[in-house]
């Protein structure tokens, strides 16, 4: 199951992690966000133990969304060693996620 990131735990769970972390910036009212939810869950299971996969709701965690310049959703950031190493914008096929993950693990 995908992790739940918040403004409060983002530093500890994402920025301080020694693993690649896939962060899905989303909101409940966003149809493309809902469309990729199953992909995020699949990736979480398939890469369990190798990477971290999670979601952060921009409606409740505006501080982190603003910090990363999130103006459209969904935006998926790939963060490693505290730095953004890649990004996907909008609903994407699973193959695009896998390609980015494999490049950075």
Phi, psi and omega in degrees: 000139180297144177287158177251112179264149179221170174305322185289326185252000186301317182297312183291315187275335184247299187291330181268357182288145176268002179253156170301135179236126178263120184243117179264111174274120189213176172211154183296331185271005188259106181304317178296329177295317179294324181297325182267357181306315179298327178294316179300317179295318179298314181298321179301317180286315185293327182253016181305130180090339180262319180222170172256138177230128180203175184233149174226122182280116184292336179292330183252355184223055185297328183301313180290319179300316179295317181304323182261011175065034181281111179245341175234155175224154358284147169233132179246119178258141176251112188243129180223134181053038176079004183236145175287120181254346178193172187202144169235141179239131179085173178293132184228155174289156182305324182302326179292322177295312182300317180302313180294317181299311182298330178292332191246356179269000000 
